[in-house]
Amino acid sequence: MTDGGDNIRVAVLDTGTNINHPDLQANVEQCKDFSQRKSPIIDGSCNDKNGHGTHVAGTVLANGGNGNGIYGVAPDAKLWAYRVLGNSGSGYADDIAAAIRHAADEGKQKGVKVIISMSLGSSGKSSLIADAVTYAFNNGALVVAASGNSGPAPNTIEYPGGLHNAIAVAALENVLQNGSYRVADFSSRGNPDTDGDFVIGERDVELSAPGRAIESTWSDGTYNTISGTSMATPHISGLAAKIWSENPSMTNLQLRTEMQNRAKS
């Protein structure tokens, strides 16, 4: 299905995005930089010198570039490209928290539905980011974040994915095992003691999606194939955009429940 996501905004918090990529440019609605020291936010700037953010954005909503490129999961969604990480892919908690709050405020002010997609994480829990995620969720946004690449050991879910108000996404690979696709070895795992209790708590995997050898848009205007829970996360963000677009009366909590119910355990 090369459509879906109409009227949904997906805020991709990452290394920025090449907003001139032929598969992305028509979908860009906001481009902002939260990572500069001299200013808390620079409007109209979100240059990606890493590639990671452009790749993530493409998986969410690449629109095929006039039929010659690739399609994301929700190619009719609008992109809010928020640069919160530097060229090396690292960043600061206050920048990330500010972008989360800004996305939620923008959604409320404009009366639009917002999905906040974060293919980033840390083993440590930041109270700044945790409070921002709670704020965003309480203000109607859906928050989706990577579970981390610290598997296969248990109890390795990173933050903000591990937060109760965020959907933690694990990575699957294209190998069938016991009737479903296998979780990639690098994908962080949750608490084995609560596996199968069907209650999402802190540091639990909530959903999983393809994350091994994913082809998507790249910062130089071409394409690249990389792996990680960072690649799985935008699949879920795109799916959320499709479902929300088809069911606009849903709250973010109802959307989250719907996605859990559709998942194969």
N, C-alpha and C positions, 0 to 999 in steps of 0.2 A: 504494500500500500504506500504509494508515493504521495501521500497527502496527510493532513491532520495537524492539529495544534492551533487552529484559527483562534485569534483573540487571546491567546495565552502568551505571557511574557516569561522567558527563561533567563534569569540572571546567572551568567556563568562567571564565577569568581575564580580567577586563575592568573596565568602569566600575561593576559591580554589576548587579543584576537586580531588577526589580519582581516580587517573589515572590508578590504578590497578584493578578497578572494572571490572568484567568480561564483562559487557555490554558496557564498554567505552574504554578499553585499546587499542583496535585495531584502534580507531579513533583519538587518541591523537597525535597531531603533535607538539604542543608547550606547555610548562608548565613553567610559570614565576610568580615571586612574586614581586609585586610593593609596598608591605605594610611594609617592614622592614626599620627601621630607619638608620641602618648602611650602607645600599646600596640602591640606587634608583631602582635597578632591579637585581633579582637573577634568573639566568637561570637554569632550571631544578628543580625548587622548586615551588610547588603550593599546598602543603598539606592542606586538608580541615578538620578542627577539629570541624566544625559547622554542616555540612550536607547540608546546603542551596545550596551551589554552585554545589555540586555533583548532587543534585536533579534537578536543572535547566539544567545542561549539559545533563542529561539523557533525559529530555523532548525534547531537541533539536535533539539529534543524537544517543541515545542508540541503539545498533545494535543487540540486542536479545541474546547476550552471547551464541553463538552456538545453538540458538533455545530454550534455557531454561529461558531466561530473558525477559526483556521488550524492546519494540522498541520505539524510539523517532520518531519525525515527519520526519526527514531527516537523516536516519541511514548511508548514504554514505558520509555525510559531514565530514570535518576534524575539530577537536577541538583545539582551542587555549585557554588553561585554564590560565586565568590571575587572580591571587589572589590580590585583591585590598581592601578587608575587613578583619578585624581581626576575632578571634574566636567567639566574641560576635555578629558579624554581622554588626558592625559599622566601619567606615573608614574615610579617609581624602580626601578632594577635590583634593589636589595636586597629590596624588597617583592615583586617578581615572582618572584625566585629563592626566597624563603621560601615563597610559595604553591605553586610547583612541587614543592618538597621535601615540603611538608605534604600535598599531594594524593597523592604517591607513598607517603608513610608511612601515611596513612589507608587507602589501598588495601591495603597489605601487612598492616596491623594488623587490618583487618576481613575480610581474605580475599576482597576483591572486585576486579573488573577495572575499571581506571580509564583513561579517555582525557582527556588534558589539552589543552584547546582554547584557543589564544591568537590572537585577532584583534588583534594588536599587533605593533609592530616598530620597529627603529631601524637606521640605516645603520651604526652602530658596534657592534662585538662586545663584549659584556660577559662577562668571565670568570666573574663570579658566576652569571649566567644560564646560560652554557654548562656550567658544572660542575653546576648544578641539573638541567639537561636530561639530561645524562649519568647523573646519579644516578637520576632518574626512570625513564629507559629501562632502566637496569641493574636496577631494582627492579620491572620488569614493566609499567610504564605505557606507553601509546602517546602520543607527543607530536605534536600537529598545530599548525601555525602559518602565518600569512599570509605570502605571499612579498613583499608590499609593493605600494604604488601609485606606483612611480617609473618605470614603463615609458613608452614602449616601448624605451628604450635598453637595451643588453645589460649584463650584470654589475651588475644593480641589486637583486638579492635582498637583503632585509633580514634582520636577526637578531631573534629566535631561529629564524625559518624556515630560514635559511641553514645552520644547524648540521647536522652529519651525522646526529645522533640525533633530529632533528625532521623531520616531513614538511612540506615547503614547498608551499603551495597557491596556484596561479594562478587568475585569474578568467576565466571564459568569458562570452560574451554570446549572445543568441538570434539569431545570424546564422550560417547554414551557409556554409562556405567550404572547398572541396576535400574535401567529404565529412565534415567534422566541424565542430563549433562553433568560432567564431573566438575567439581570445584577445583580451580587452578591451585597448584601447590603453593604459589606465592601469596594467595589470598588469605588475609587475616581471618582467624576463627574466633568465635564467641566462647561463651562459658559452656563446657560440655555437660555440666551438672544440670543445666536448664534446657538442654536440647529437647525439642519436641513438646515443651509445655505450652507452646502457642501463645505465650505472653512475651511481648517485646519489652525488655528492660534495658537498663544501661549496659553498653558494650555487648549487645546481641546483634547478630546479623539479621536484617529484616527481609531483604530481597536480594536476589542475585541475577546477573545478566552477563552476556558475553564480554569477556575482558582479555582474551588471549588472541594476539595477532589481528588486531582491529585496524582496518584501513580507514583513514579519514583525511580531512583537509589539513594542510601544513602551512606554516607561517610564510614560506617563500612562494606561495601561490600554487604549489603542487600538492602531492599527497604523500602520506607516510603510514607505515604499519608498525604499531607498537602495542605493548601489553601492559596490563595493570588494572587494579580496581578503579583507577582513574578513568579507564576506558569503559568499564561496566557502569559507572555512575551516570554518565549522560544517556545511556540506553534507558535507564529507569526514569530520568528526568524527561526524556522525550515521550516515553510511554505515558507518564503522568499528564503531560501536556495534551496528548491525544485523547485520553479518557476525560480530562476536565473540559476540553473543548466540546466533546459530545454530551457532557452532562454539566452544563454551566451552573445549575442550581446547587451542585454539591459544595459543601464546605471543604476546607482542607483536611479536616479530620475524616469526613466521609470518603474523600478521595483516597486517603491513606488506608482506610479500612477496605475499600474496594480493591485496591492493589494487593493487599494482603490476601484477600479472598480469592483473587485470580491466580495467586502464586501456587506453584506445585510443590507440595512439601516432600 
